[in-house]
Amino acid sequence: MKKFVIYTDGGSRGNPGKAGIGVVICNEKEQEIKKYGEYLGDGLTNNEAEYRAVISALKKFKALFGKTLVESTEILIKSDSEFLVKQMNGEYKVLDEKIQKLFMEIWNLRMDFKMIKFKHIAREKNREADRLVNEALDSQESAKSLF
């Protein structure tokens, strides 16, 4: 069985506003394998961006490593979003309709993996994923300022 650690972060400037995600996929020794940031668009909340970061990470992982590896893999998602982690661990209810849909999408993606766990971490321990979020947001803003 393989183990991986995935750091995720989502952010929104305006809340709701322009949103982006950052993902860092590591092996079990926490050595980086893949990282990326992505601009999501406008009108999203911070919580929606946090959920979309996890969805993107799991989909990207499946695309990178294939179904066979995914089925025998344990994933530890590390996020500085206490809200997301506590909802995914069943400690908080999921009341918002938009978040309910995103929660269900993650729940369904979990079925493809041997196990997915969620752990809340301090923001300082999630610096690279946070940097990728801000880089995605900054690059989108600078691209628009050219015109």
Backbone torsions as a table, in degrees:
resi	resn	phi	psi	omega
1	MET	NA	137.5	179.3
2	LYS	-97.5	149.8	175.9
3	LYS	-126.9	139.4	178.2
4	PHE	-136.3	153.1	174.8
5	VAL	-117.1	131.7	178.3
6	ILE	-124.0	121.5	174.0
7	TYR	-92.4	130.5	178.8
8	THR	-129.0	150.2	174.0
9	ASP	-151.9	147.4	175.3
10	GLY	-135.5	148.5	-179.8
11	GLY	-147.6	153.8	179.3
12	SER	-136.4	129.5	175.3
13	ARG	-97.1	103.2	-178.5
14	GLY	123.7	-36.8	175.9
15	ASN	43.3	75.4	4.1
16	PRO	-79.8	155.8	-179.2
17	GLY	-176.7	-156.5	178.3
18	LYS	-69.6	132.7	-173.0
19	ALA	-128.4	154.0	177.3
20	GLY	-149.5	169.0	179.1
21	ILE	-130.8	159.1	172.9
22	GLY	-138.0	137.4	-177.2
23	VAL	-137.7	134.3	175.0
24	VAL	-128.2	116.0	179.3
25	ILE	-98.9	127.5	-177.5
26	CYS	-127.6	157.9	171.9
27	ASN	-76.8	-176.8	-176.4
28	GLU	-67.4	-17.6	175.8
29	LYS	-90.4	7.2	179.3
30	GLU	64.3	31.7	172.4
31	GLN	-90.3	131.2	-177.0
32	GLU	-61.3	135.3	174.7
33	ILE	-110.9	-43.1	-176.9
34	LYS	-153.3	142.0	173.8
35	LYS	-145.8	150.2	179.0
36	TYR	-162.8	156.7	172.5
37	GLY	-123.5	154.7	-177.7
38	GLU	-149.2	136.6	174.4
39	TYR	-82.4	131.1	-176.7
40	LEU	-97.1	-28.9	-177.1
41	GLY	127.3	-169.4	-175.5
42	ASP	-105.6	156.9	174.5
43	GLY	86.5	17.1	-179.8
44	LEU	-108.0	148.5	175.9
45	THR	-85.7	165.9	176.2
46	ASN	-59.6	-43.0	-179.4
47	ASN	-64.3	-39.2	176.5
48	GLU	-62.6	-41.4	179.1
49	ALA	-64.0	-39.8	178.2
50	GLU	-60.7	-44.8	178.7
51	TYR	-65.8	-42.2	-179.4
52	ARG	-65.9	-28.4	175.8
53	ALA	-63.5	-43.2	179.0
54	VAL	-65.9	-44.8	179.1
55	ILE	-58.4	-48.3	179.9
56	SER	-60.8	-43.5	-178.8
57	ALA	-60.8	-44.9	-178.7
58	LEU	-68.0	-39.9	178.1
59	LYS	-66.5	-42.0	179.3
60	LYS	-64.5	-40.9	178.6
61	PHE	-59.3	-46.8	178.9
62	LYS	-60.7	-41.3	-179.7
63	ALA	-66.9	-37.9	-178.5
64	LEU	-72.6	-40.6	-169.2
65	PHE	-110.6	-12.5	176.0
66	GLY	83.1	161.5	-173.4
67	LYS	-60.9	-41.9	-175.6
68	THR	-62.1	-47.6	178.9
69	LEU	-66.4	-41.7	-178.7
70	VAL	-56.8	-42.3	-176.9
71	GLU	-64.3	-22.0	-178.8
72	SER	-112.1	19.9	-173.2
73	THR	-109.8	138.1	170.6
74	GLU	-101.5	129.1	179.9
75	ILE	-115.5	135.2	169.8
76	LEU	-112.7	111.9	177.1
77	ILE	-88.1	123.1	176.4
78	LYS	-110.0	125.1	-176.5
79	SER	-139.6	147.1	175.0
80	ASP	-89.5	7.0	176.6
81	SER	-91.5	100.0	177.7
82	GLU	-61.1	-37.2	178.6
83	PHE	-55.9	-53.0	-179.1
84	LEU	-63.3	-49.0	-176.4
85	VAL	-61.6	-45.2	-179.0
86	LYS	-68.0	-33.6	175.5
87	GLN	-69.4	-44.1	-178.4
88	MET	-68.0	-26.9	177.9
89	ASN	-91.2	4.2	175.9
90	GLY	78.8	14.2	-179.4
91	GLU	-87.5	-27.2	176.8
92	TYR	-118.1	144.5	173.8
93	LYS	-73.4	153.1	177.2
94	VAL	-104.7	100.0	-173.0
95	LEU	-98.8	-34.9	-177.7
96	ASP	-71.1	130.8	-176.8
97	GLU	-61.1	-41.8	179.7
98	LYS	-63.6	-42.1	179.8
99	ILE	-69.1	-35.1	177.8
100	GLN	-57.7	-42.8	179.5
101	LYS	-64.3	-42.5	179.2
102	LEU	-68.4	-39.2	176.3
103	PHE	-58.2	-46.2	-179.7
104	MET	-64.5	-36.1	178.3
105	GLU	-64.0	-43.5	176.9
106	ILE	-65.1	-43.8	179.9
107	TRP	-55.9	-43.8	179.6
108	ASN	-69.4	-37.3	176.9
109	LEU	-64.7	-32.6	179.3
110	ARG	-58.3	-30.4	-176.9
111	MET	-62.5	-25.3	-178.4
112	ASP	-77.7	-18.9	-175.3
113	PHE	-102.5	155.4	175.5
114	LYS	-61.4	-46.8	179.2
115	MET	-159.6	141.2	172.2
116	ILE	-129.5	126.8	176.1
117	LYS	-116.4	153.9	179.4
118	PHE	-120.7	133.0	-179.7
119	LYS	-131.7	131.0	175.9
120	HIS	-81.5	134.3	178.1
121	ILE	-128.9	160.1	176.4
122	ALA	-67.4	150.1	179.6
123	ARG	-55.0	-36.7	-179.1
124	GLU	-62.9	-25.7	-179.7
125	LYS	-86.6	-0.7	-177.1
126	ASN	-120.9	29.0	-173.1
127	ARG	-61.3	-40.6	-176.2
128	GLU	-67.5	-44.5	178.0
129	ALA	-63.1	-40.1	177.8
130	ASP	-63.3	-41.9	178.7
131	ARG	-61.3	-39.8	179.6
132	LEU	-66.1	-37.0	175.4
133	VAL	-60.1	-51.6	-177.0
134	ASN	-65.6	-35.8	176.7
135	GLU	-63.1	-42.8	178.9
136	ALA	-64.0	-42.6	179.0
137	LEU	-67.6	-43.2	179.8
138	ASP	-64.3	-41.2	-178.6
139	SER	-67.3	-34.1	177.3
140	GLN	-67.5	-41.5	179.7
141	GLU	-67.0	-41.3	-179.5
142	SER	-71.0	-31.3	177.2
143	ALA	-65.0	-39.5	179.9
144	LYS	-71.6	-30.8	-177.9
145	SER	-72.9	-11.2	178.4
146	LEU	-74.1	-18.0	-175.6
147	PHE	-112.7	NA	NA
